[in-house]
Amino acid sequence: MILESPIPELSIVHLDLRNTSSFNSSQNYHATEAYIDLIQRDIDTILEQHRMGNFPTHNNISPLEKQALDSLKNNKSITIKPADKGGAIVVQNTTDYSAEILRQLSDTTTYKKIPSYLTPTIRSHINAILQIYQSLNMIDSKTATFLTNSYPVIPVIYTLPKIHKSLKNPPDRPIVASTDSILAPISIFLEKILTPLTKNRRSFILGTGHFFQTLKQFSTTPTECLLVTFDVKSLYTSIKHDLGIRAVGNWRVTCKYRLFEKVMSRSSIPILHNNYFLLGDQYYMQTRGTAMGANVAPAYANIYMDAFEHSYVYENSLFKTYSLCWLRYIDNIFGLWAGPHHSLVTFTELLNSIRPELQFTLNCDPTQIAFLNTLVTRVPKGFSPLTYFPNLQIPTAFSITTAVTLHPLKIVCPALNLNMWRG
């Protein structure tokens, strides 16, 4: 009788992850391969007939629409990106778009230039860590394979314009496109471990729908309280590595994995200290925080903020006296404040004095305030949160049909008779 070795605690089997399939139908399933060959032969025949003019085709857009799309695609003087929030499409001058990226990268407390790409060095570091994990029976060979990317791509940076804050020269949110990068498997692995820990926390909200439901609990709120929002400025790039890892380590008591602390202390280092990317022909390293775009980034930021709240918010005397509600979606906070305005300002100043790199922007109003993509309005029996998209004043060439709905915006371009949907 052969006894199977127990599956290690941190195997991908327990995390609902799996390696890329190496299945090859030609090895055993000749009928399937024959079917694929027949389909490929038919497609090749159709394409050849089309090239010879014997196979009529019908475009689903008019010649004018195609010409317009080709013109936009080939116009290097403009950059087209989705807005950071609201679902709009933003057309920017490429010079302005590039200038905003370079402005952000000039922050030497967060980024630095590096002479070359670091993939070989990072791969060696990851392999050394995986060997230690396997020797301690913390992971199995399947998990080690999952965490190793044999053919990684180089991460690149791009930005999304925050037109909900300003339509003229809007600030941009930096995104590092790291899918299939050398660090992507570890980021996915850690995200699977950390995300369950972020739920059921005191301030946690999952999104707009969860916010709607939670707000119903405050139907008897005093009418004199202020509606409050805080925005944590550049949270992802403001988390110091030591403070972030410490915050995650403090959650070991709530984690079901006994090896949690060892895994986080070793696995976080390659992600946080080797977060590099390419812009044009120049390589950069992010020296503080985590890149927005990494799978683990939201969970990591949530854990960091939860630790900050427990240390400096919930025990604050002004907070205990006047705060009726404190709900947070990563770096966006909604609150109800039953004290005078000057006490709220003092509380905000106290928060901003704790860590210079972590700054809170305050907005407040007695009757109506924007939060996420909602407009919260005081009504006789509580609050009425309506879905909306702030500050979107689309130029005359475009009109947006809006409604109190969770459906995506429909953007209509009358000049081209072209409808475009964005979720």
N, C-alpha and C positions, 0 to 999 in steps of 0.2 A: 504493500500500500504506500503510495507516494503522497506525502503531506505537502500541500501548497503553502508557500510562505504567506504570512498575513500581509494584506495591502497596507503600505505605509500610511500614516495619518494624513499626510498632505499630498496624496496621490491625486492626479487629475480625475480619477474615477469618482472621488468624493466631491469634487468641485464641479461636476457636470461639464468637464472640458474633454476634448478629444483631439488626437493628432490628425493631421491631414491624411486622408485615405490614399493608400498606394495601390488600390485595386486597379487591375488592368484586365479588361474584359477579353482581350485577345488571347490571354493565357489559357482560359478554360471554356469560354463561351463563344464558340465559332459562329453560331447562329446570330448572336448579337453583333459580332464584328461584320458579318455579311450584310446585315440590315443597315449598319452605319455606312458601309461602302456603297450600297444602293442609293441611300439618301444623298450622299455626297456626289454620286454620279449624276443624279437628277438635278441637283443644284448647279453643278458645273455646266450641264446642258442648258439650263435656263439662262445662266449668265452668258454663255456663248451665243445663244439665240438673240439675247438682248443686244450684245455687241454688234451683231450682224444686222440689227434692225428688224428682226423677224418676230420679236416678242414685245408687244405693246405694254407700256407701263403708264400708270397714272399717278401724278404727284398729289399729295394731300394738302399742299399749299400752292398758292398761285405763283407765277414767275416773279411778280412784284415782291411778294413776301419772301421768297427765297433770296432775291437780290438784296433785300434789306437785311436779312439774317447774315448773309455772306459778308455784307459790308460791315456790319457790327463785329463779326468774328475776326475780320482781317484788319480792323482799325486799331493799330497799336497805340494810338494817342488816348484811348479810353480803356478803363478797366471796369468790368461788370462783375459785381459780387452780390450775394444775398445780404440783406441787412442783418445786423446782429440780433435784432428782435423785430417782431411784427410781420415777417413774411414778405416784405417788399423787395424789389430788385433795385439796386443802386448802381447808377452809372457815374463814374468818377473820371476826372482827368488822371491819366497815368502818372503824370508828374506829381500831382498832389498825393496820390496813393503811395507812390514810392517814397516821397518825402516823409509821410507819416510813419512808415515802417522804419526808415533810417532814424527818425527822431526818437522812436522808442528804443531802438538798438543802441543809441548813443548813451543810454543810461548805464554807466559803468558799474553801478552797484548791482545790476541784474544780469548784464550781458558782457561778454568780452570776445574779441576776435581770436581765432585760433588758426594756425598755419595749414592744417590739413585735417582730413576726416579721421575719426577715431574708431571706426568699426573693428579693425583687428585687435586693438588694445582692449576694447570693451568685451569682445568675444573671449579673449584669454581670461579676463577677469571673471566673466560669467561661468566659463568652463571650470575654473578653479573652485568657485562657490558650489557648483553642482556636484563636483567630485566629493566635496566635504559632506554635502547633504546625503549623497548616496552611501558614503562610508558609514554614516550615522543611521542609516535606514530611515531617514526623514522623507525621502522620495524614492520612487522606483524608476526603472529605466524609461518607462513610457512618459513619466513626468519630465525627466531630464531631456528627452527628445522634444517634448512640447516646448520647453523653455529655451531650446536652441534653435535659432533661425539661421539656416545654412546659407540662404540667399537673400540677405536683407537689402532693403532700399535705404537711401539716404534721406532723412527727414528734411522737409523744407518748411519755411514759414510763410504764412499769408495772414491777412487781417480782414476783419469784417467791420464795416462802418457802423457806428452807433448813432444812427440818424434819429433815434428816439431822444437823444440828448442835444443834438444840434444838427441842423440841415446844412449849415455853412461850415466847411472844414470840420466835419465830425471827427471825434476821436475814434480810434479803431481798436478792436479787440484782437490781440495776437493769437493765432492758432498755429501750432506746430503739427503738420501732417505727418504722423509717425506710424501710420498703418504699415505693417510688414517691415518695420525697422528692426534693428538688432535688439532694442529694448521692448518692443511690442509684446512678445509672449510673457515676459515677467510682469509687465503692466497689467495684462489681462488676468494673470494668475493672482496678483495682489488685489485686484479689483474684486475678484470672486470672494476673497477672504474678508476684505474690509467693508464692502457695501452692506452686508447684513448687520454690521455693527452700528451703522449710522441711523437705522430706523428705530422708532419708538424712543427717541431722545426728546428732551423737554421742548426744544424749539423747532424740531424737524417738521417740515412740510415737503411732500413729494412733488408738488406742482400746483398749477392753477386749480384743478378740480379738488384736490385735497384742501387747498386754502379755502375754497368756497364752503366746504363741509365744516371745517374747523371754525370758521368765522360765525357760524350759526350758534356757537356756544356763548356768544357775547351779545345776545339780544337784549339783556337788561343792563347794559353799560350806561353809566351816568352820562347825561347829555353834555356836560361841561368838559368832558375829556377830549384830548387832542388826538387826531389820527396822525400816526408817525411812520415814516419809513427811513431806514438807513441803507446806504449803499457802501459796501466795503471796497475801497478803491484798489483795483488791481490785486485782488486777493491771491490769485494763483502765483503771481510772481513776487508776492510780499512775504511768503512763508519762509523763514530762516530754516535751514536744514536741521539744525540741532533741535529747535523747538518743535518742528513738525514730527520728527522721529520720536521725540519724547512724548508728544501727545498721543501718537499711535501706540507706543509702548505702554502707556498708562491704561490702555483698554484691554490689556491681556486678561484681566479678571472677568471680562464679559465675553471673551472669545472661547469657543468650544475646542480650539486646537491647543494642545499642551505646548506645542513647539512654536507658538505664535511669536513670542518675543525674539527668539533666535532667528526665525525666518525674516522678520521685519528688519532687524538690525543689519542683517547681511544683504537681503534682497533689495532694500530701499537704496542702498549706497550706489549701485550702478545706475539706477534710474535718476536719482537726484544729482549725483556728481558727474554724470556723463551725458547730460541732456544737451546734445549738440544738434545743429541744423545748418542748412545751406540757404543762402540768399544770393542769387546770381552765381558768382564764382567765389564768394567769400563764405568761410565757415565761421560759425559763432557758437559759443558755449553759454548756456543759461546758468548763472552761478548762484541764483537764489530762487527758491520756490519750485513749482512743478509746472510743466508746460500744459496749457490748455489744449486739449486734443488727445492727451494720453488717457487711456481707459481708466486708470486709477485716480486721475486728478480730482474728479468730483468727490469721491469718497475720502481721499486724503485731505482735501480742503474742508469738508464737513467735520471730520474728526478734529482737525486743528481748531476750527471755530467753536466746536462744542467744548473743547478744553479751555479756550479763552473765556467763554461764557461762564463756565463753572468757577473759574478763578477770579474773574473781574466784573462780571455782570450781575449774576444772581445774588451775590453777597454784598453788592453795593447798597448803601443805605438809601440813596435816592431811588434806586430801582425798587427796593423792597417797599418803599413808602408810596410811590406813585404809579408804578407800572402795573397795568391790568392785563396786558397781552404782549407776548414777545414770540413771534413766529419767524423762522428763517428758512429761506431757500438758497442754500450755499452762501452767496455773498449779498443777498437781498433780504432785508429785515422789515417786517411790519409790526407795529406796536400800537397800543392805546395807553395814553399817559394822562393820569388824573390830576397832575400837579400844574402849577403855573408854568408859563413858557420859559421863564428864566431858569427854573430848575431843570428843565429838559436841556437847555443850552449848557448848563453847568455839567450835567451828566455826560453830554457829548464831548465836552472838553476834557473831562476825566478819562473817557475811553481813548481819546486821541493822544493823551499824554503817556499812556502805558508803554506802547511800542511805536517808535517813530515811523517804522515801515508799514504799520497797520493803521490806516486812517478811515474814519467813518464820516460819510457825508449825510447831513440831516435834512429832511424835509418834513414839514408838519402843517396841518390845517385843521380847523375845527369841524368842517363839514364834508370835505371831499379830498381824496388823495389817490395818486396812481401807485400801483404795486404790481410788479411783473407785467402782464398784459391785461390788467384789470383796472377799473376805476371804481374805487370803494366810496360810496356815498352814504352818509348818515340818513336814516329814515326813522319814522316814529318808533318802530319796534326793532331796532338793531341797525344793521347795515345792509346795503344792497350792492354787491360786487358785480359789475358789468364787464364783459369782455370788450376790450377796445385796443387800439393801437396808437400810442401817443405820438403827437407831433408829426404825423405823416401828412404833409402838405405836398401832394404829388404835383409836379408841373402840369401845365395845361394839356400836354400831349398824352397824359395818362389820367385816368380816373379810377378811384377805388370804390367798389360797392361794399359798404360796411353794414353790419347788423349786430344785434346782440346775439352772438352765436359763437360756437367753438369751431365752426367750419373755417377753412383757410380763406384768405383774401383772394378775390378775383381781380386781376389787374387787366384792364382793357386798353388796347392801343387802337383807337379809331382809325388812325392814318393807315394802318396796315390791316385793319379788320382782323386782328390777331389776339386771341385770348390766351393768357398765360396763368397757370395756377402754381402757387407755391404753398406747401404744407407748413 
